Every structure is written in C-alpha cells, then in structure tokens.
Amino acid sequence: MVPNRLIDSQINNVFKKYILGDLCNFTQGVQIASKDTIKELKEGYVRYIYIRDLFTDKFPVYVKDEHPHKLLSSGDIVMVNTGNTSGSVYKAKEGVLCNNAFKITIKSEKIDKEFLWVYLNSNARERMLKRLSNPAGQPHVGHKNVARLEVLLPPLLEQQKIAKILSTWDKAISTTERLIENSTQQKKALMQQLLTGKKRLLDESGKRFESEWEERAVSSLGKIYSGG
C-alpha cells in the first residue's frame, strides 16, 4: 500500500490534512447497452444500477453477471459522475454500477467510512469540487478531480463520534420532514372537509353549526379588478 501523503503539519495538534486519493480507491461504472438488459431477473444475471436506481426501485433491469470489478454492495458510497446531479452522493444497492457514476472505497485505516460519507455530503467538499471541476459543457465531476480533494481528519475515534452525531441529526431531520409532510396532507384533507361543509365546527356555546351553506358567485361578493 502506498503510504498516506500528509499535506500539512498538524492543525491544532489534532486535525491533519490529506489528499482523498491517498485514502480511497475510485472505480468507474461500466456502460451496457439497453438491448443487453432484461426486465426480469434470472440465473446468471444481476441488477444494473442506473442513477435513478440509487433513489428508487421502479423499473429495475438486469444484466449478465460478467463484471465482478464493477459490482456494488449495499451501503457502498457512490458519486454521480456526469449530468445535472453530478457530484451527488448515494448509498449503493447491490448490482453492477452504470458508467455515469463511480464507487468510492476506503484503502486506508486513517479514515472512517461513515466520516467519509459525512465529508462527501459537506459544503466544504462541494466548494472544493467546484474549483476543480470543468464548468464548460455538460456538468462533469470526474473521479480524478474527487481524488484531488483535501480532507481534514481528526483521530479515528473522533471521526466515528462526529459521524454518529451527524447521522443522528440526519435521522431527526428526516423524521421531521416526514412529520411535516404528513401534517401538510392532514391539513389539506381538513381544508377539503371544512370548505365543503362535510365537517362542521362548534360555536361559542359548544353547539355544532347547523345553518345551510349558500352558494354565491364571487362577483356578487365584491368587485374584481384586472391588472393595468
């Protein structure tokens, strides 16, 4: 194994700066023509992982199991290489990776996998990647650019604690987002019931409103003006 290349001396006697390419390997996916894919899994075939498959299970396709070096395991780190989502990072599913993405695997004991995941989703990584990427034409990251990124590493145990704390926050945010979405859907359902008279409220005495709703044209309730 090539020794890790230390870029700076210790920072605050704790953090050290490394080049990501000295800590990780990068494996580009493989291009397979659509005519060589099938829609039903059978013996000797594995799933072909398109970019869409990193965040959905709709429309899976399968290819011959002929690319052992391009196989993904569940939880592997994958980065999109080309297109509007280039630079986006995902946790992989099992299968053969397409050519528009590459797998990032750790080759050094200096860095924790979950800390690497946190770093690859950070603003610091995004800012550095923008400086290294070619903005001309179709958006393209390139694993060679990612390999040039600098990363500050605390001791391994501290990396693991940092990753655990931030992972806990991610789960909390995800839970909150689901709660907000559920609340939004519940509000829409309540609006539908209240604004159509299907659900009636209580008056100040605690009795349900019972008078009939009246249907009126909006024009009878006020004046309507168009913009000038």
VENDAKA-V435523 format. One record per pair of residues at least 12 apart in sequence whose ideal C-beta (glycine too) atoms are under 8 Angstrom apart, sorted by the first residue. I is the first residue (numbers start at 1). J is the second residue. Records with the same first field share a line. If there is no record, write none. Layout:
I->J ; J
//
This chain:
1->107 ; 108
2->22
4->18 ; 22 ; 23 ; 108 ; 110
5->18 ; 19 ; 22
6->18
7->19 ; 150
11->152
14->154 ; 155 ; 158
15->152 ; 153 ; 154
16->152 ; 153
17->150 ; 151 ; 152 ; 153
18->110 ; 111 ; 150 ; 151 ; 153
19->147 ; 148 ; 149 ; 150 ; 151
20->146 ; 147 ; 148 ; 149 ; 150 ; 151
21->146 ; 147 ; 148
22->108
23->106 ; 107 ; 108 ; 110 ; 111 ; 116 ; 151
24->104 ; 105 ; 106 ; 107 ; 108 ; 111 ; 116 ; 147
25->104 ; 105 ; 106 ; 107
26->102 ; 103 ; 104 ; 143 ; 146 ; 147
27->69 ; 70 ; 97 ; 102 ; 103 ; 105
28->81 ; 99 ; 102 ; 143
29->49 ; 70 ; 81 ; 96 ; 97 ; 98 ; 99 ; 100 ; 101 ; 102 ; 103
30->67 ; 70 ; 96 ; 97 ; 98 ; 99
31->98 ; 99
32->48 ; 63 ; 96 ; 98
34->61
36->63 ; 64
37->61 ; 62 ; 63
38->61 ; 62 ; 63
39->60 ; 61 ; 62
40->62
41->60 ; 62
42->62
44->64 ; 65
45->62 ; 63 ; 64 ; 65
46->62 ; 63 ; 65 ; 71 ; 94 ; 95 ; 96
47->60 ; 61 ; 62 ; 63 ; 93 ; 94 ; 95 ; 96
48->61 ; 62 ; 63 ; 95 ; 96 ; 98
49->72 ; 78 ; 92 ; 93 ; 95 ; 96 ; 97 ; 98 ; 101
50->98 ; 100
51->80 ; 83 ; 85 ; 98 ; 100 ; 101
53->93 ; 95
54->78 ; 80 ; 90 ; 91 ; 92 ; 93 ; 101
55->90
63->96
65->96
67->96
70->96 ; 97
71->94 ; 95 ; 96 ; 97
72->92 ; 93 ; 94 ; 95 ; 96 ; 97 ; 103
73->92 ; 94
74->91 ; 92 ; 93 ; 94
75->91 ; 92
76->91 ; 92 ; 103 ; 104 ; 105
77->89 ; 90 ; 91 ; 92 ; 103 ; 104 ; 105 ; 113 ; 116 ; 117 ; 120
78->90 ; 91 ; 92 ; 97 ; 101 ; 102 ; 103 ; 104
79->101 ; 102 ; 104 ; 120 ; 141 ; 143 ; 146
80->100 ; 101 ; 141
81->99 ; 100 ; 101 ; 102 ; 140 ; 141 ; 142 ; 143
82->100 ; 138 ; 139 ; 140 ; 141
83->100 ; 138 ; 139
84->139
86->133 ; 139 ; 140 ; 141
87->126 ; 129 ; 133 ; 139 ; 141
89->117 ; 120 ; 121
91->117
102->143
104->116 ; 120 ; 143 ; 146
109->156
110->153 ; 156
111->151 ; 153 ; 156 ; 159
112->156 ; 159 ; 160 ; 163
114->159 ; 160 ; 163 ; 164 ; 167
115->153 ; 159 ; 160 ; 162 ; 163
117->163
118->162 ; 163 ; 166 ; 167
119->151
125->149 ; 151
128->149 ; 150
129->141 ; 145 ; 146 ; 149
132->145 ; 148 ; 149
133->145
197->213
//
